[in-house]
């Protein structure tokens, strides 16, 4: 193996073992998933779909993709699955290009309110450039007001409504969303990338009985490789028998060439793991852990958007401390806790200097941590926030860069943070990364 790359991979493995990975979109894939991902399947080309390939030599690849599809159908209880999308963004793009015409009206949640770039973010994304995007927002309490969404839908008359977020800590009322879509004749696309593992684990309601198309990535709470799946249901407008074919054609040849067969195999392995009773136990523990962590933070005087969480993630609102998410995220990393800076609803700060941080429990739950560990972690996080709450971002662009560079240096030698890092290290030794 390349010694330089081998050294860096080993360093990354050590880093993952020594820290608390709490970015809610990250998780640990099993050894079995990683073995499939690193297999000889990476050598093969298989443009097309099972038993309808453009290349020879796909006998075994066909069987693997068939297995992945059938496992997904059974796990999510859907009639049609495409496991070839390279990731979530192109998967969403495939749905748009399959079912819509350029300039058709769409609706999705604002990025600043917890939505995703591909849900219609204006100007800089395909979803905002090629379609007439209107974006719904959250209320002052951070919650989606479905009555206001319904009013907007009747005004906009979208051809598609996208439901799914990257930073919304509450449960979706899929039946209500279906009613809003039906009232205006819109397709309903459910992007469950973050909560797919919670759905199959039975701790969150499934959109399958209500959405026309369900998209999910296959990592995050599902603990698979970096990939995506598109699932066509038999609900609502999906009763059009040609919809599945349209979506398949939009994936290939519309947007992609040959699928990544090693990823397909790893997805199949992850789906088999997710079908086991142990995964249901895991999903329930993810939600329990998030609830205890949120409660601990709230009791320590730390504000959370929406006042808590129903799922695997939460967003800390740092506006009461008047400190930006960049500084808190950097400080937490010095202390051995890895989160990401994140905007909060109606954030007055620019996206690169947001007023919050986002964190979640999927990865640390995979390591076996439970409620007692969440209480410790919550206390550490509160201490770190208190330690850096005196930092104030300068008003000028020039001053900000120098300021943040100086703060980083100060944080690296902060004794409070380093002491927490030592305690985190002790905890991590008792909970090994798979």
C-alpha positions as CSV (number, residue, x, y, z in Angstrom):
1,X,0.0,0.0,0.0
2,X,1.0,3.6,-0.5
3,X,2.9,4.4,2.7
4,X,1.9,8.0,2.8
5,X,-1.8,7.3,2.3
6,X,-1.6,4.3,4.6
7,X,-0.2,6.5,7.4
8,X,-3.0,9.0,6.9
9,X,-5.7,6.4,7.0
10,X,-4.2,5.0,10.2
11,X,-4.2,8.5,11.7
12,X,-7.8,9.0,10.7
13,X,-8.7,5.6,12.3
14,X,-7.1,6.7,15.5
15,X,-8.8,10.1,15.4
16,X,-12.2,8.4,15.0
17,X,-11.4,6.1,18.0
18,X,-10.2,9.0,20.2
19,X,-13.1,11.5,19.7
20,X,-16.8,11.7,20.0
21,X,-18.2,11.9,16.5
22,X,-21.4,13.8,16.9
23,X,-22.1,15.2,13.4
24,X,-25.5,13.7,12.9
25,X,-24.9,12.8,9.3
26,X,-21.9,10.7,10.2
27,X,-21.9,7.1,11.5
28,X,-19.7,4.0,11.6
29,X,-20.2,1.4,8.9
30,X,-19.5,-2.2,10.0
31,X,-16.5,-4.2,8.9
32,X,-18.8,-6.3,6.6
33,X,-20.0,-3.1,4.9
34,X,-16.4,-1.8,4.5
35,X,-15.2,-5.2,3.1
36,X,-17.9,-5.1,0.4
37,X,-17.0,-1.5,-0.3
38,X,-13.3,-2.3,-0.8
39,X,-13.9,-5.5,-2.8
40,X,-13.0,-6.4,-6.4
41,X,-16.4,-5.1,-7.4
42,X,-14.7,-1.7,-7.8
43,X,-13.1,-3.1,-10.9
44,X,-16.3,-3.7,-12.8
45,X,-18.5,-1.6,-15.2
46,X,-22.2,-2.4,-15.4
47,X,-24.0,0.4,-17.2
48,X,-27.7,-0.4,-17.3
49,X,-29.9,-2.3,-14.9
50,X,-29.9,-6.0,-13.8
51,X,-30.2,-8.4,-16.7
52,X,-30.3,-5.4,-19.1
53,X,-26.6,-4.3,-19.2
54,X,-24.6,-2.7,-21.9
55,X,-21.4,-4.5,-20.8
56,X,-20.6,-8.2,-20.6
57,X,-19.5,-10.0,-17.5
58,X,-22.2,-8.9,-15.1
59,X,-23.7,-12.2,-14.0
60,X,-22.6,-11.8,-10.4
61,X,-23.2,-8.0,-10.3
62,X,-26.8,-8.6,-11.5
63,X,-27.3,-11.0,-8.5
64,X,-25.8,-8.5,-6.1
65,X,-28.0,-5.6,-7.3
66,X,-31.1,-7.8,-7.3
67,X,-30.4,-8.7,-3.7
68,X,-29.9,-5.0,-2.7
69,X,-33.2,-4.1,-4.4
70,X,-35.2,-6.9,-2.9
71,X,-33.8,-6.2,0.6
72,X,-34.8,-2.5,0.3
73,X,-38.2,-3.4,-1.0
74,X,-38.8,-5.7,2.0
75,X,-37.3,-3.4,4.6
76,X,-39.1,-0.2,3.5
77,X,-42.2,-2.0,2.1
78,X,-42.1,-0.4,-1.3
79,X,-42.8,-1.9,-4.8
80,X,-39.9,-0.3,-6.6
81,X,-36.3,0.6,-5.6
82,X,-33.4,2.0,-7.5
83,X,-30.1,1.6,-5.6
84,X,-27.8,3.2,-8.2
85,X,-27.8,6.9,-7.3
86,X,-24.3,8.0,-6.4
87,X,-25.5,10.1,-3.5
88,X,-28.5,12.1,-2.2
89,X,-28.1,15.2,-4.3
90,X,-28.1,13.5,-7.7
91,X,-30.9,11.2,-6.4
92,X,-33.1,14.2,-5.7
93,X,-32.0,15.7,-9.1
94,X,-33.2,12.5,-10.8
95,X,-36.6,12.8,-9.3
96,X,-36.9,16.4,-10.4
97,X,-35.8,15.7,-13.9
98,X,-38.0,12.6,-14.2
99,X,-41.3,14.2,-13.1
100,X,-41.0,17.9,-13.8
101,X,-40.4,20.3,-16.6
102,X,-38.0,23.3,-16.4
103,X,-39.6,26.2,-14.6
104,X,-42.2,24.0,-12.9
105,X,-43.1,25.3,-9.4
106,X,-41.6,23.4,-6.4
107,X,-41.7,23.9,-2.7
108,X,-39.1,22.9,-0.1
109,X,-37.8,24.1,3.3
110,X,-35.4,26.9,3.5
111,X,-31.8,25.9,4.0
112,X,-31.5,28.3,6.9
113,X,-34.5,26.6,8.6
114,X,-32.9,23.2,8.3
115,X,-33.7,22.3,4.7
116,X,-31.2,21.0,2.0
117,X,-29.6,22.7,-0.9
118,X,-31.4,20.4,-3.4
119,X,-34.8,21.3,-2.0
120,X,-35.0,24.5,-4.0
121,X,-32.3,26.7,-2.6
122,X,-32.3,29.7,-5.0
123,X,-29.6,30.9,-7.4
124,X,-26.8,28.5,-6.7
125,X,-28.3,25.0,-7.0
126,X,-30.0,23.1,-9.9
127,X,-33.2,23.0,-7.9
128,X,-33.3,26.8,-7.6
129,X,-32.0,27.6,-11.1
130,X,-34.1,25.2,-13.3
131,X,-37.3,25.2,-11.3
132,X,-39.5,28.0,-9.9
133,X,-38.7,27.5,-6.2
134,X,-40.8,28.8,-3.3
135,X,-39.4,28.0,0.2
136,X,-41.4,27.6,3.3
137,X,-39.9,28.6,6.7
138,X,-40.2,27.7,10.3
139,X,-41.9,29.8,13.0
140,X,-40.1,31.7,15.8
141,X,-40.1,28.5,17.9
142,X,-38.4,26.6,15.0
143,X,-41.4,24.5,14.2
144,X,-42.9,24.0,10.7
145,X,-46.5,25.5,10.6
146,X,-48.4,23.2,8.3
147,X,-51.3,25.6,8.0
148,X,-49.0,28.2,6.6
149,X,-47.4,25.7,4.3
150,X,-50.9,24.8,3.0
151,X,-51.7,28.4,2.3
152,X,-48.4,28.8,0.5
153,X,-49.1,25.7,-1.6
154,X,-52.5,27.0,-2.6
155,X,-50.9,30.2,-3.8
156,X,-47.8,28.7,-5.5
157,X,-49.5,25.6,-6.8
158,X,-46.3,23.6,-6.9
159,X,-45.9,20.6,-9.1
160,X,-43.7,19.0,-6.4
161,X,-43.4,19.5,-2.6
162,X,-40.2,18.3,-1.0
163,X,-40.3,17.2,2.7
164,X,-37.1,16.5,4.5
165,X,-34.4,18.4,6.4
166,X,-30.9,18.3,7.6
167,X,-31.4,20.1,10.9
168,X,-35.0,19.7,11.9
169,X,-35.4,17.8,15.2
170,X,-39.1,16.9,15.1
171,X,-41.3,14.2,13.6
172,X,-43.0,14.7,10.3
173,X,-46.8,14.4,10.0
174,X,-46.7,12.6,6.6
175,X,-50.5,12.3,6.4
176,X,-50.9,16.1,6.6
177,X,-48.2,16.6,4.0
178,X,-50.0,14.2,1.7
179,X,-53.2,16.2,2.1
180,X,-51.4,19.5,1.3
181,X,-50.0,17.9,-1.9
182,X,-53.3,16.4,-2.9
183,X,-55.1,19.7,-2.5
184,X,-52.9,21.3,-5.2
185,X,-52.1,18.2,-7.3
186,X,-48.5,18.1,-6.4
187,X,-46.0,15.2,-6.2
188,X,-44.8,14.5,-2.7
189,X,-41.1,13.7,-2.4
190,X,-40.0,12.5,1.0
191,X,-36.2,13.0,1.6
192,X,-35.6,10.8,4.7
193,X,-31.8,10.8,4.4
194,X,-31.3,11.6,8.0
195,X,-34.0,9.5,9.6
196,X,-34.0,6.4,7.4
197,X,-32.5,4.3,10.1
198,X,-35.1,5.6,12.6
199,X,-37.9,4.7,10.1
200,X,-36.8,1.1,9.6
201,X,-36.1,0.8,13.3
202,X,-39.7,1.7,14.0
203,X,-39.1,4.9,16.1
204,X,-40.3,7.3,13.4
205,X,-43.3,7.1,11.1
206,X,-42.7,5.9,7.5
207,X,-43.6,8.2,4.6
208,X,-44.2,5.2,2.3
209,X,-48.0,5.2,2.8
210,X,-48.2,8.9,1.9
211,X,-45.3,10.0,-0.4
212,X,-45.0,9.4,-4.1
213,X,-41.3,9.0,-4.0
214,X,-39.0,8.4,-1.1
215,X,-35.3,9.3,-1.3
216,X,-32.7,8.3,1.2
217,X,-29.0,8.2,1.5
218,X,-27.6,4.9,2.7
219,X,-25.1,6.1,5.4
220,X,-26.2,8.4,8.2
221,X,-28.6,6.6,10.6
222,X,-28.8,3.6,8.2
223,X,-25.0,2.9,8.8
224,X,-24.2,1.9,5.2
225,X,-21.8,3.3,2.6
226,X,-22.0,6.7,1.0
227,X,-24.8,6.1,-1.6
228,X,-28.5,6.6,-2.1
229,X,-31.8,4.9,-3.0
230,X,-34.9,6.0,-4.7
231,X,-38.1,4.3,-3.7
232,X,-41.4,4.6,-5.7
233,X,-44.5,3.9,-3.8
234,X,-48.0,3.1,-5.0
235,X,-49.5,6.2,-3.2
236,X,-51.2,9.3,-4.6
237,X,-49.9,10.4,-8.0
238,X,-47.6,7.4,-8.1
239,X,-50.5,5.3,-9.3
240,X,-49.1,6.3,-12.7
241,X,-47.5,3.0,-13.7
242,X,-44.8,4.7,-15.7
243,X,-43.3,6.7,-12.8
244,X,-40.8,4.1,-11.8
245,X,-39.5,3.8,-15.4
246,X,-39.2,7.6,-15.6
247,X,-37.1,7.7,-12.5
248,X,-34.9,4.8,-13.5
249,X,-34.3,6.5,-16.9
250,X,-33.5,9.8,-15.1
251,X,-30.8,8.1,-13.0
252,X,-29.4,6.2,-16.0
253,X,-28.8,7.4,-18.6
254,X,-30.1,10.8,-17.6
255,X,-27.6,11.7,-14.9
256,X,-25.2,8.9,-14.4
257,X,-23.1,6.3,-16.2
258,X,-22.2,2.9,-14.6
259,X,-23.2,2.3,-11.0
260,X,-20.6,1.8,-8.4
261,X,-21.0,-2.0,-7.9
262,X,-18.9,-2.1,-4.7
263,X,-21.3,0.5,-3.2
264,X,-24.3,-1.5,-4.3
265,X,-22.9,-4.6,-2.5
266,X,-22.2,-2.5,0.6
267,X,-25.7,-1.2,0.5
268,X,-27.0,-4.7,0.4
269,X,-25.0,-5.7,3.4
270,X,-26.2,-2.6,5.3
271,X,-29.8,-3.4,4.5
272,X,-29.4,-6.9,5.8
273,X,-27.9,-5.5,9.0
274,X,-30.8,-3.0,9.3
275,X,-33.3,-5.9,9.1
276,X,-32.0,-7.5,12.3
277,X,-33.6,-7.1,15.7
278,X,-30.4,-5.5,17.0
279,X,-30.8,-2.6,14.6
280,X,-34.3,-1.9,16.0
281,X,-32.7,-1.8,19.5
282,X,-30.0,0.5,18.1
283,X,-32.6,2.9,16.5
284,X,-34.5,3.1,19.8
285,X,-31.3,3.9,21.7
286,X,-30.4,6.6,19.3
287,X,-33.6,8.5,20.1
288,X,-33.3,7.8,23.8
289,X,-29.7,9.1,23.8
290,X,-30.7,12.3,21.9
291,X,-33.6,12.9,24.3
292,X,-31.3,12.6,27.4
293,X,-28.6,14.7,25.8
294,X,-31.1,17.4,24.9
295,X,-32.5,17.4,28.4
296,X,-29.0,17.7,29.9
297,X,-28.2,20.6,27.8
298,X,-31.4,22.4,28.5
299,X,-30.9,21.8,32.2
300,X,-27.5,23.5,31.9
301,X,-29.0,26.6,30.4
302,X,-28.2,25.8,26.7
303,X,-30.9,26.7,24.2
304,X,-32.0,24.3,21.5
305,X,-34.0,25.1,18.4
306,X,-37.6,23.9,18.9
307,X,-36.8,23.4,22.6
308,X,-35.6,19.8,22.2
309,X,-35.7,16.9,19.8
310,X,-37.8,13.9,18.7
311,X,-35.1,12.3,16.6
312,X,-31.4,11.8,16.4
313,X,-30.2,15.4,16.2
314,X,-30.4,18.8,17.9
315,X,-29.3,22.3,17.1
316,X,-27.8,24.4,19.8
317,X,-28.9,28.1,19.6
318,X,-25.9,30.2,20.7
319,X,-27.6,33.6,20.4
320,X,-28.1,33.9,24.1
321,X,-24.3,33.6,24.6
322,X,-23.7,35.9,21.6
323,X,-20.9,33.5,20.3
324,X,-20.8,32.1,16.8
325,X,-20.9,28.4,15.9
326,X,-17.4,28.5,14.4
327,X,-15.8,29.2,17.8
328,X,-17.9,26.6,19.7
329,X,-17.3,23.9,17.0
330,X,-13.5,24.6,17.1
331,X,-13.5,24.5,20.9
332,X,-15.4,21.3,21.1
333,X,-13.0,19.7,18.6
334,X,-10.1,20.7,20.8
335,X,-12.0,19.0,23.7
336,X,-12.5,15.8,21.6
337,X,-16.1,16.4,20.6
338,X,-16.8,16.8,16.9
339,X,-19.9,18.7,15.8
340,X,-20.5,21.2,12.9
341,X,-21.4,24.9,12.9
342,X,-25.0,25.4,11.7
343,X,-27.4,28.2,11.1
344,X,-30.4,28.6,13.5
345,X,-33.9,29.6,12.3
346,X,-34.0,33.3,11.4
347,X,-30.3,33.6,12.0
348,X,-29.1,37.2,11.5
349,X,-25.5,36.0,11.0
350,X,-24.2,34.9,7.5
351,X,-24.1,31.2,6.8
352,X,-20.3,30.9,7.2
353,X,-20.5,32.5,10.7
354,X,-23.7,31.0,12.0
355,X,-25.3,31.2,15.4
356,X,-25.5,27.5,16.2
357,X,-23.9,24.1,16.1
358,X,-25.6,20.8,15.1
359,X,-25.0,17.5,16.8
360,X,-26.5,14.1,17.1
361,X,-26.3,10.6,18.6
362,X,-26.1,8.0,15.7
363,X,-22.3,7.4,15.8
364,X,-21.8,7.4,19.5
365,X,-24.8,5.1,19.9
366,X,-23.2,2.7,17.4
367,X,-20.2,2.6,19.8
368,X,-22.6,1.4,22.6
369,X,-23.0,4.6,24.6
370,X,-26.2,5.1,26.5
371,X,-28.0,7.5,28.8
372,X,-25.3,7.9,31.4
373,X,-22.7,8.8,28.8
374,X,-25.1,11.4,27.3
375,X,-25.3,13.1,30.7
376,X,-21.5,13.4,30.8
377,X,-21.2,14.5,27.2
378,X,-23.9,17.2,27.8
379,X,-22.1,18.5,30.8
380,X,-18.8,18.7,28.8
381,X,-20.5,20.6,26.0
382,X,-22.1,23.1,28.3
383,X,-18.7,23.7,30.0
384,X,-17.0,24.3,26.6
385,X,-19.7,26.8,25.6
386,X,-19.3,28.6,28.9
387,X,-15.5,28.7,28.4
388,X,-15.7,30.4,25.0
389,X,-18.8,32.6,25.4
390,X,-16.7,35.7,25.8
391,X,-15.4,35.7,22.2
392,X,-17.1,38.2,19.9
393,X,-16.8,38.2,16.1
394,X,-15.4,41.5,14.7
395,X,-17.7,43.4,12.3
396,X,-15.3,43.7,9.4
397,X,-14.5,40.9,6.9
398,X,-10.8,41.6,7.3
399,X,-10.9,41.5,11.1
400,X,-12.8,38.2,11.1
401,X,-10.2,36.1,9.4
402,X,-7.4,37.2,11.7
403,X,-9.6,37.0,14.7
404,X,-10.6,33.4,14.1
405,X,-7.0,32.4,13.4
406,X,-6.0,33.9,16.7
407,X,-8.9,32.2,18.6
408,X,-7.9,28.8,17.2
409,X,-4.4,29.2,18.6
410,X,-5.7,30.2,22.0
411,X,-8.1,27.2,22.1
412,X,-5.3,24.8,21.4
413,X,-3.7,25.6,24.8
414,X,-6.9,26.1,26.8
415,X,-6.5,24.0,30.0
416,X,-10.3,23.5,30.5
417,X,-10.7,22.2,26.9
418,X,-7.6,20.0,27.2
419,X,-8.8,18.5,30.5
420,X,-12.1,17.6,28.9
421,X,-10.2,16.1,26.0
422,X,-8.5,13.8,28.5
423,X,-11.8,12.7,30.0
424,X,-13.3,12.2,26.6
425,X,-10.3,10.0,25.7
426,X,-10.9,7.8,28.8
427,X,-14.5,7.4,27.8
428,X,-13.7,6.5,24.2
429,X,-11.3,3.7,25.3
430,X,-14.3,2.0,26.8
431,X,-16.4,2.2,23.6
432,X,-14.6,0.9,20.6
433,X,-15.3,2.0,17.0
434,X,-16.6,-1.0,15.0
